[in-house]
Amino acid sequence: MSRNACNRLITLAFITLAAIPAAVAMPGFVSDGPNCGVLADAPVRDVWLGHFSGGRWVRDPFGAKVIDWRDDHVCFTSQASCQSWRRRMGAAFGKIGGYQTCVRIR
């Protein structure tokens, strides 16, 4: 598949998902990590920024196959909790490859 066709498919998927009412949309993945603003003034030694992007194919309520894409940034107080979150996200949304990492920012 050409890059242009792939970009059109992804755009169509986002438009399709945006049109689905929230009541019937696929439930999101909830992270256990606080956001970075909460940790800015917290008395913790380490702050890790987790980044995950990836997706999976799902069927919308009308039976069309669409991409459920995630691009999340979440902060953690330990590398272990960041890596655990990244692995869980990869298991749930890693069918269509993206980028994932944990980086120490403090």
C-alpha positions as CSV (number, residue, x, y, z in Angstrom):
1,M,0.0,0.0,0.0
2,S,1.4,3.4,-0.9
3,R,2.1,6.0,1.7
4,N,-0.5,8.3,0.3
5,A,-3.2,5.6,0.4
6,C,-2.2,4.7,4.0
7,N,-2.4,8.3,5.1
8,R,-5.9,8.6,3.5
9,L,-7.0,5.4,5.3
10,I,-5.8,6.7,8.7
11,T,-7.5,10.0,8.1
12,L,-10.7,8.3,7.2
13,A,-10.5,6.1,10.3
14,F,-10.1,9.2,12.5
15,I,-13.1,10.9,10.9
16,T,-15.2,7.7,11.2
17,L,-14.3,7.3,14.9
18,A,-15.0,11.0,15.6
19,A,-18.5,10.5,14.1
20,I,-19.4,7.6,16.5
21,P,-21.3,8.8,19.5
22,A,-19.4,8.4,22.8
23,A,-21.9,5.9,24.1
24,V,-21.0,3.3,21.5
25,A,-17.3,4.1,21.0
26,M,-14.6,1.6,22.1
27,P,-13.6,2.2,25.7
28,G,-10.2,3.8,26.1
29,F,-7.2,2.5,27.9
30,V,-6.8,4.0,31.3
31,S,-3.3,4.7,32.6
32,D,-2.2,4.5,36.2
33,G,0.3,7.2,35.8
34,P,-0.2,10.9,36.8
35,N,0.3,13.6,34.3
36,C,3.5,15.6,34.3
37,G,2.0,18.7,35.7
38,V,1.1,16.9,38.9
39,L,4.7,15.7,39.3
40,A,6.4,19.1,38.6
41,D,6.3,20.1,42.2
42,A,6.1,16.7,43.8
43,P,8.8,15.6,46.2
44,V,9.9,12.7,44.1
45,R,13.5,12.0,42.9
46,D,12.8,10.5,39.5
47,V,10.3,11.4,36.9
48,W,9.9,9.2,33.8
49,L,8.0,10.3,30.6
50,G,6.3,7.4,28.9
51,H,5.3,7.7,25.3
52,F,3.3,5.2,23.4
53,S,1.8,5.4,19.9
54,G,0.2,2.4,18.2
55,G,-3.1,1.1,17.1
56,R,-5.4,-1.8,16.4
57,W,-8.1,-2.7,14.0
58,V,-11.7,-2.6,15.4
59,R,-15.2,-2.7,13.9
60,D,-17.4,0.3,14.4
61,P,-21.1,-0.1,15.2
62,F,-21.8,-0.2,11.4
63,G,-19.4,-3.1,10.8
64,A,-16.7,-1.0,9.1
65,K,-13.1,-1.9,10.0
66,V,-11.3,1.2,11.4
67,I,-8.1,2.0,13.3
68,D,-8.3,2.6,17.0
69,W,-5.1,4.7,17.4
70,R,-3.4,5.9,20.6
71,D,-0.7,8.5,21.0
72,D,-0.2,9.0,24.8
73,H,2.4,10.8,27.0
74,V,2.2,9.9,30.7
75,C,4.7,10.6,33.6
76,F,5.7,8.1,36.2
77,T,7.8,8.1,39.4
78,S,9.8,5.0,38.5
79,Q,11.2,3.3,35.4
80,A,9.5,0.0,36.3
81,S,6.0,1.6,36.4
82,C,6.7,3.3,33.1
83,Q,7.9,0.1,31.4
84,S,4.9,-1.8,32.8
85,W,2.5,0.8,31.4
86,R,4.3,0.7,28.0
87,R,4.1,-3.1,27.9
88,R,0.3,-3.1,28.7
89,M,-0.3,-0.4,26.0
90,G,1.7,-2.5,23.5
91,A,-0.3,-5.6,24.3
92,A,-3.6,-3.7,23.9
93,F,-2.7,-1.4,20.9
94,G,0.5,-2.8,19.4
95,K,-1.0,-4.4,16.3
96,I,-0.2,-1.4,14.2
97,G,3.3,-0.3,15.0
98,G,4.1,3.1,16.3
99,Y,6.7,4.4,18.7
100,Q,7.1,3.6,22.4
101,T,9.7,4.6,25.0
102,C,10.3,5.6,28.6
103,V,12.7,8.5,29.2
104,R,14.0,9.9,32.5
105,I,13.3,13.6,32.6
106,R,14.3,14.3,36.2
